Amino acid sequence: MRRRTTAGEHADPDGHRALEALYTAHADRVLAYLLHRTDRETAQDILSETFVLAWRKSESVPGDALPWLLAAARRLLANRVRSDQRHRALTVRMAAMADRSGAEEIGDAIGTRTEVAAALSALSEQDRETLLLSTWYGLTARQAAVVMGCTAAAFAVRLHRARKRFRAEVTRAEQAQSVHGAHPHPQPRPRFVQEESA
Amino acid sequence: MKQIATKQSQAPDLATVRALRPDADGTDGWAASADGQAVLREILRRTEQPPATVGSRKRRRLVLVGAVTAALLGGAGATAVATLGPWDEHGRNVMCARTLSAEADLSQLPLKTKFDPRAAARSCAAAWDRMWNQSEPGAERVTPKPTRFATCYHPNAQPDHGESSDTDGQEMLGGPVIYPADGHPTEEAACAAIGSRPVVGG
């Protein structure tokens, strides 16, 4: 997407066609990212800001635009919504998933969704974001690194550490559940927890 | 949304996290929907206008939306209470920033934090790990606790750093925020680093 820089050329149809193509290709995914972290009205506002920014900074939007767009959306959201509010919104959405019945699609890879949601919620924002970028949005490490504003190598290290802390949190949540007898019917332990303890 | 399954993402722990992804967010095909097309038209309308020059930025006024933005700007013209500075006595409106940056993540002071309005920065320091480092004890500290703080007006509450809209003079500054100030000898220097100025009594 190339943007003209003189005032009279701003409504150039080629540039707008490129912007429309960018929007058609990526708006769904950027909106999904935002909806996981805030309400729909704010998400659509930030989405709009993101694509306006992409237009204004079109020279810096790479061919693989999605990570750039997610990074911009992430920054814009950070300025709009406080960290604790984003955390709360995400926790609510994860809790909704945790309550959902039917975990068959993940087989025995999970013990209880509640424990996993609690473990994710207990992580730092950076750890949680690292894990979610790797799993919820289908990004490669290189793409996720662009979103997080770090190198791919640094992202790999962050992911490794986030996974380690996540597993520790799941173990802790599981122990807390068993101490309090929260499971009237024993449920299978998460497979990765079994592997850790083996 | 299409998922790209990588080898690593097949790991059980990552698969477990992926399973928690809300799957009914209604975003597949949203861009082509009436709602999505309305947003696109708004984007196209906005991008038909040339960016404001510095001169026109001075003349134009900003319409701001968003809770934080509104709250922050709302504080811009607030007069500091003589004895409590810009804070209320319970610290309900204290905002702490993670970094000294115009784009810094902000967090409201946790409610249970002991608050002294005459030393508000201490409260940010006391609640630092709860706000920014929520990993397990003994884990690497993600955001080291600063040793110095400065209370500055939020330098720029606009989400795109003022590119799409603008203000001038004092209206550019938002409400009071407590920022880390390590490496800056004075509050003035720390606030100036983000294009702001200190809050009297902050």
HADDOCK unambig.tbl for C-alpha pairs under 7 A between the chains (distance, minus, plus):
assign (segid A and resid 7 and name CA) (segid B and resid 50 and name CA) 5.08 0.50 0.50
assign (segid A and resid 10 and name CA) (segid B and resid 48 and name CA) 5.57 0.50 0.50
assign (segid A and resid 10 and name CA) (segid B and resid 49 and name CA) 6.66 0.50 0.50
assign (segid A and resid 10 and name CA) (segid B and resid 50 and name CA) 5.98 0.50 0.50
assign (segid A and resid 11 and name CA) (segid B and resid 48 and name CA) 4.66 0.50 0.50
assign (segid A and resid 16 and name CA) (segid B and resid 44 and name CA) 7.00 0.50 0.50
assign (segid A and resid 24 and name CA) (segid B and resid 31 and name CA) 5.84 0.50 0.50
assign (segid A and resid 27 and name CA) (segid B and resid 31 and name CA) 5.82 0.50 0.50
assign (segid A and resid 28 and name CA) (segid B and resid 27 and name CA) 5.18 0.50 0.50
assign (segid A and resid 28 and name CA) (segid B and resid 28 and name CA) 5.98 0.50 0.50
assign (segid A and resid 28 and name CA) (segid B and resid 29 and name CA) 6.63 0.50 0.50
assign (segid A and resid 28 and name CA) (segid B and resid 30 and name CA) 5.79 0.50 0.50
assign (segid A and resid 28 and name CA) (segid B and resid 31 and name CA) 5.83 0.50 0.50
assign (segid A and resid 29 and name CA) (segid B and resid 1 and name CA) 6.36 0.50 0.50
assign (segid A and resid 31 and name CA) (segid B and resid 27 and name CA) 6.78 0.50 0.50
assign (segid A and resid 32 and name CA) (segid B and resid 25 and name CA) 6.64 0.50 0.50
assign (segid A and resid 32 and name CA) (segid B and resid 27 and name CA) 5.90 0.50 0.50
assign (segid A and resid 48 and name CA) (segid B and resid 39 and name CA) 6.58 0.50 0.50
assign (segid A and resid 48 and name CA) (segid B and resid 43 and name CA) 5.98 0.50 0.50
assign (segid A and resid 51 and name CA) (segid B and resid 43 and name CA) 6.99 0.50 0.50
assign (segid A and resid 52 and name CA) (segid B and resid 43 and name CA) 6.05 0.50 0.50
assign (segid A and resid 52 and name CA) (segid B and resid 47 and name CA) 6.46 0.50 0.50
assign (segid A and resid 76 and name CA) (segid B and resid 159 and name CA) 5.02 0.50 0.50
assign (segid A and resid 76 and name CA) (segid B and resid 160 and name CA) 6.60 0.50 0.50
assign (segid A and resid 78 and name CA) (segid B and resid 105 and name CA) 5.91 0.50 0.50
assign (segid A and resid 79 and name CA) (segid B and resid 103 and name CA) 6.16 0.50 0.50
assign (segid A and resid 79 and name CA) (segid B and resid 105 and name CA) 6.99 0.50 0.50
assign (segid A and resid 79 and name CA) (segid B and resid 157 and name CA) 6.91 0.50 0.50
assign (segid A and resid 79 and name CA) (segid B and resid 159 and name CA) 5.51 0.50 0.50
assign (segid A and resid 80 and name CA) (segid B and resid 66 and name CA) 6.00 0.50 0.50
assign (segid A and resid 80 and name CA) (segid B and resid 68 and name CA) 5.71 0.50 0.50
assign (segid A and resid 80 and name CA) (segid B and resid 69 and name CA) 6.18 0.50 0.50
assign (segid A and resid 80 and name CA) (segid B and resid 159 and name CA) 6.33 0.50 0.50
assign (segid A and resid 81 and name CA) (segid B and resid 68 and name CA) 5.92 0.50 0.50
assign (segid A and resid 82 and name CA) (segid B and resid 68 and name CA) 6.73 0.50 0.50
assign (segid A and resid 82 and name CA) (segid B and resid 105 and name CA) 6.74 0.50 0.50
assign (segid A and resid 82 and name CA) (segid B and resid 106 and name CA) 5.41 0.50 0.50
assign (segid A and resid 82 and name CA) (segid B and resid 107 and name CA) 5.73 0.50 0.50
assign (segid A and resid 83 and name CA) (segid B and resid 105 and name CA) 6.11 0.50 0.50
assign (segid A and resid 83 and name CA) (segid B and resid 106 and name CA) 5.96 0.50 0.50
assign (segid A and resid 83 and name CA) (segid B and resid 107 and name CA) 5.65 0.50 0.50
assign (segid A and resid 84 and name CA) (segid B and resid 107 and name CA) 6.01 0.50 0.50
assign (segid A and resid 93 and name CA) (segid B and resid 22 and name CA) 6.70 0.50 0.50
assign (segid A and resid 94 and name CA) (segid B and resid 20 and name CA) 6.10 0.50 0.50
assign (segid A and resid 97 and name CA) (segid B and resid 20 and name CA) 5.71 0.50 0.50
assign (segid A and resid 97 and name CA) (segid B and resid 22 and name CA) 6.07 0.50 0.50
assign (segid A and resid 98 and name CA) (segid B and resid 20 and name CA) 6.88 0.50 0.50
assign (segid A and resid 106 and name CA) (segid B and resid 19 and name CA) 6.66 0.50 0.50
assign (segid A and resid 109 and name CA) (segid B and resid 12 and name CA) 5.68 0.50 0.50
assign (segid A and resid 109 and name CA) (segid B and resid 16 and name CA) 6.20 0.50 0.50
assign (segid A and resid 110 and name CA) (segid B and resid 16 and name CA) 5.81 0.50 0.50
assign (segid A and resid 122 and name CA) (segid B and resid 134 and name CA) 6.40 0.50 0.50
assign (segid A and resid 122 and name CA) (segid B and resid 135 and name CA) 6.75 0.50 0.50
assign (segid A and resid 123 and name CA) (segid B and resid 134 and name CA) 5.62 0.50 0.50
assign (segid A and resid 123 and name CA) (segid B and resid 135 and name CA) 4.99 0.50 0.50
assign (segid A and resid 124 and name CA) (segid B and resid 132 and name CA) 6.83 0.50 0.50
assign (segid A and resid 124 and name CA) (segid B and resid 133 and name CA) 5.61 0.50 0.50
assign (segid A and resid 124 and name CA) (segid B and resid 134 and name CA) 4.55 0.50 0.50
assign (segid A and resid 124 and name CA) (segid B and resid 135 and name CA) 5.27 0.50 0.50
assign (segid A and resid 135 and name CA) (segid B and resid 9 and name CA) 6.31 0.50 0.50
assign (segid A and resid 135 and name CA) (segid B and resid 14 and name CA) 6.29 0.50 0.50
assign (segid A and resid 135 and name CA) (segid B and resid 17 and name CA) 6.71 0.50 0.50
assign (segid A and resid 135 and name CA) (segid B and resid 18 and name CA) 4.99 0.50 0.50
assign (segid A and resid 136 and name CA) (segid B and resid 18 and name CA) 5.43 0.50 0.50
assign (segid A and resid 136 and name CA) (segid B and resid 21 and name CA) 5.93 0.50 0.50
assign (segid A and resid 137 and name CA) (segid B and resid 3 and name CA) 6.43 0.50 0.50
assign (segid A and resid 138 and name CA) (segid B and resid 3 and name CA) 4.72 0.50 0.50
assign (segid A and resid 138 and name CA) (segid B and resid 4 and name CA) 4.56 0.50 0.50
assign (segid A and resid 138 and name CA) (segid B and resid 5 and name CA) 6.44 0.50 0.50
assign (segid A and resid 139 and name CA) (segid B and resid 4 and name CA) 6.96 0.50 0.50
assign (segid A and resid 191 and name CA) (segid B and resid 12 and name CA) 6.58 0.50 0.50
assign (segid A and resid 192 and name CA) (segid B and resid 12 and name CA) 5.70 0.50 0.50
assign (segid A and resid 192 and name CA) (segid B and resid 13 and name CA) 5.83 0.50 0.50
